[in-house]
Amino acid sequence: MRSMAGLRGALIVLEGADRAGKSTQARLLVDTLRERGHRAEGLRFPERTTEIGKLIGSYLEKKNNIEDHTVHLLFSANRWEQVPMIKEKLASGVTLVVDRYAFSGVAFTSSKENFSLKWCKQPDVGLPKPDLILFLNLSLEAAAARGGFGNERYETNDFQVQVHKRYRELMEDKSLNWKLVDASQSVDDVLKVITELSEGAIEEAKTRTIGKLWVEE
């Protein structure tokens, strides 16, 4: 399925430690891209409206406990159940701006004891490959100072330090288009940077096929 012009949309992912402003920027980026004439829609993981998503939601809000391997696989399943929709949207020329993707899942689970990066990546191998990954970089001190930090399960300083370390390891993968963005800037300045990077990615994605995440091409 192709858009009328035969050009596909871009898959743009926003990542970063908690309280870096991902959700705000994802929302603003969709609005800005639309204003500039692009067809753009937002998507957020975990997608909490599905049955799997509801389970994850109650786990994150500390309402239930799920074994660590199991919850990792649930997060992955939550992404896979959206894949048909993701592919359809991209093929029809819609750019998707995604608030968290497989990288969050891997960074968070592999920060727990006895989990390797390799095991954590495995369930997400083959997901649609992002055309651009925007990592909103913010110091832990600045993140902790932002309102609401600590409300959900993983928002503790020690854990976030480890998460940051894991993200750095994931960014070493040169087959992916990672861009580091200073999230301590004003909301408008961050938006300006990510809009420019996104428009470049949209242009480049038009004539490319959708790749597969962590699969050698």
C-alpha positions as CSV (number, residue, x, y, z in Angstrom):
1,M,0.0,0.0,0.0
2,R,1.5,3.3,-1.1
3,S,0.4,6.9,-0.9
4,M,-0.8,8.5,-4.2
5,A,2.7,9.9,-4.9
6,G,4.2,6.5,-3.9
7,L,6.1,8.2,-1.0
8,R,6.1,6.8,2.5
9,G,6.1,8.6,5.8
10,A,9.0,8.6,8.3
11,L,9.1,6.7,11.6
12,I,10.5,9.2,14.1
13,V,11.1,8.1,17.7
14,L,11.7,10.2,20.8
15,E,13.7,8.6,23.5
16,G,15.4,9.7,26.8
17,A,15.4,9.2,30.5
18,D,12.2,10.0,32.5
19,R,11.2,13.7,32.7
20,A,13.3,14.8,29.7
21,G,10.1,16.2,28.1
22,K,9.5,13.5,25.4
23,S,5.7,13.5,25.6
24,T,5.5,17.3,25.4
25,Q,7.9,17.4,22.5
26,A,6.3,14.5,20.6
27,R,2.9,16.3,20.8
28,L,4.4,19.7,19.7
29,L,6.4,18.0,16.9
30,V,3.2,16.5,15.4
31,D,1.5,19.8,15.5
32,T,4.5,21.7,14.0
33,L,4.9,19.1,11.2
34,R,1.2,19.4,10.3
35,E,1.5,23.2,10.2
36,R,4.4,22.8,7.8
37,G,2.2,20.7,5.5
38,H,3.3,17.2,6.5
39,R,0.8,14.4,7.3
40,A,1.9,13.4,10.8
41,E,0.4,11.5,13.7
42,G,1.5,10.6,17.2
43,L,1.9,7.2,18.9
44,R,3.0,6.5,22.4
45,F,4.4,3.3,24.1
46,P,3.3,1.6,26.1
47,E,0.0,1.9,24.2
48,R,-2.2,1.6,27.3
49,T,-5.6,1.1,25.7
50,T,-5.1,-2.5,24.6
51,E,-5.5,-5.5,27.1
52,I,-1.7,-5.9,27.2
53,G,-1.4,-2.1,27.6
54,K,-3.8,-2.1,30.6
55,L,-1.7,-4.7,32.3
56,I,1.5,-2.7,31.7
57,G,-0.2,0.5,32.9
58,S,-1.3,-1.0,36.3
59,Y,2.3,-2.5,36.7
60,L,3.9,0.9,36.1
61,E,1.5,2.6,38.5
62,K,2.6,0.0,41.1
63,K,-0.9,-1.5,41.3
64,N,0.3,-5.0,40.5
65,N,3.6,-7.0,40.3
66,I,4.7,-8.9,37.3
67,E,7.8,-11.0,37.0
68,D,10.6,-9.1,35.2
69,H,11.1,-11.3,32.1
70,T,7.3,-11.5,31.7
71,V,6.8,-7.7,31.9
72,H,9.6,-7.2,29.3
73,L,7.9,-9.5,26.9
74,L,4.6,-7.7,27.5
75,F,6.1,-4.4,26.6
76,S,7.5,-6.0,23.4
77,A,4.1,-7.6,22.6
78,N,2.5,-4.2,23.1
79,R,4.7,-2.8,20.3
80,W,4.2,-5.8,18.0
81,E,0.4,-5.5,18.2
82,Q,0.7,-2.0,16.7
83,V,3.0,-3.1,13.8
84,P,0.3,-3.6,11.1
85,M,-1.1,-0.1,11.8
86,I,2.5,1.4,11.8
87,K,3.3,-0.1,8.5
88,E,0.0,0.9,7.0
89,K,0.3,4.5,8.1
90,L,3.9,4.8,6.9
91,A,3.1,3.2,3.5
92,S,0.2,5.6,3.0
93,G,2.5,8.6,3.5
94,V,1.9,9.4,7.2
95,T,4.9,10.3,9.3
96,L,4.6,8.7,12.8
97,V,6.1,10.5,15.8
98,V,6.6,7.8,18.5
99,D,7.0,8.6,22.2
100,R,9.2,5.7,23.4
101,Y,9.9,2.6,21.4
102,A,12.0,-0.6,21.7
103,F,15.0,1.3,23.0
104,S,13.2,2.3,26.2
105,G,12.2,-1.4,26.8
106,V,15.8,-2.6,26.4
107,A,17.4,0.3,28.4
108,F,15.0,-0.2,31.3
109,T,15.0,-4.0,31.6
110,S,18.7,-4.4,31.0
111,S,19.3,-2.0,33.9
112,K,17.8,-4.6,36.3
113,E,20.1,-7.2,37.7
114,N,20.9,-10.3,35.6
115,F,19.6,-9.0,32.3
116,S,21.9,-8.7,29.3
117,L,21.4,-6.2,26.5
118,K,21.4,-9.1,24.0
119,W,18.5,-10.9,25.7
120,C,16.5,-7.7,26.1
121,K,16.8,-6.8,22.4
122,Q,15.7,-10.2,21.1
123,P,11.9,-9.9,21.3
124,D,12.0,-6.6,19.3
125,V,14.3,-7.8,16.5
126,G,12.4,-7.1,13.2
127,L,10.2,-4.3,14.4
128,P,9.9,-1.4,11.9
129,K,13.2,0.4,12.0
130,P,13.0,4.1,12.9
131,D,14.3,6.6,10.3
132,L,15.3,8.9,13.1
133,I,15.8,8.5,16.9
134,L,15.9,11.7,18.9
135,F,17.4,11.2,22.3
136,L,16.5,14.0,24.6
137,N,19.5,14.3,26.9
138,L,18.9,15.7,30.4
139,S,21.1,15.5,33.5
140,L,19.6,13.4,36.3
141,E,19.7,16.4,38.6
142,A,17.6,18.5,36.1
143,A,15.2,15.5,35.6
144,A,14.6,15.1,39.4
145,A,13.9,18.8,39.8
146,R,11.0,18.5,37.3
147,G,7.5,18.0,38.7
148,G,6.1,14.5,39.2
149,F,9.5,12.7,39.2
150,G,9.2,9.5,41.4
151,N,5.5,8.8,40.7
152,E,6.1,5.7,38.6
153,R,8.0,2.5,39.3
154,Y,11.3,3.3,37.6
155,E,11.7,6.9,38.7
156,T,14.6,6.5,41.2
157,N,18.0,8.2,40.7
158,D,20.1,5.0,41.0
159,F,18.0,3.2,38.4
160,Q,18.0,6.2,36.0
161,V,21.8,6.4,36.1
162,Q,21.9,2.8,34.9
163,V,19.2,3.4,32.3
164,H,21.3,6.3,30.9
165,K,24.4,4.0,30.7
166,R,22.3,1.5,28.7
167,Y,21.1,4.1,26.3
168,R,24.7,5.1,25.6
169,E,25.5,1.5,24.7
170,L,22.5,1.4,22.3
171,M,23.6,4.6,20.7
172,E,26.9,2.9,19.7
173,D,24.9,1.0,17.0
174,K,25.9,2.9,13.8
175,S,23.2,1.2,11.7
176,L,20.6,3.5,13.5
177,N,20.2,7.2,13.0
178,W,20.6,8.5,16.6
179,K,20.6,12.3,17.2
180,L,21.4,13.7,20.7
181,V,19.4,16.7,21.6
182,D,20.1,18.9,24.6
183,A,16.8,18.8,26.6
184,S,17.9,21.4,29.1
185,Q,17.1,24.1,26.5
186,S,13.8,25.9,26.4
187,V,10.8,24.0,25.0
188,D,10.8,26.2,21.9
189,D,14.5,25.7,21.3
190,V,14.3,21.9,21.6
191,L,11.3,21.9,19.3
192,K,13.2,23.9,16.7
193,V,16.1,21.4,16.7
194,I,13.9,18.3,16.5
195,T,11.7,19.8,13.8
196,E,14.7,20.5,11.6
197,L,16.1,17.0,12.1
198,S,12.6,15.4,11.5
199,E,12.1,17.3,8.2
200,G,15.4,16.0,7.0
201,A,14.4,12.4,8.0
202,I,11.0,12.8,6.2
203,E,12.7,13.8,3.0
204,E,15.2,10.9,3.2
205,A,12.6,8.3,4.0
206,K,10.3,9.1,1.1
207,T,12.0,6.8,-1.4
208,R,13.4,4.2,1.1
209,T,11.7,0.9,2.1
210,I,10.9,0.4,5.7
211,G,13.9,-1.3,7.4
212,K,13.8,-3.9,10.2
213,L,15.2,-3.1,13.6
214,W,18.4,-4.9,14.7
215,V,18.4,-7.0,11.5
216,E,21.5,-6.9,9.3
217,E,20.5,-5.7,5.9
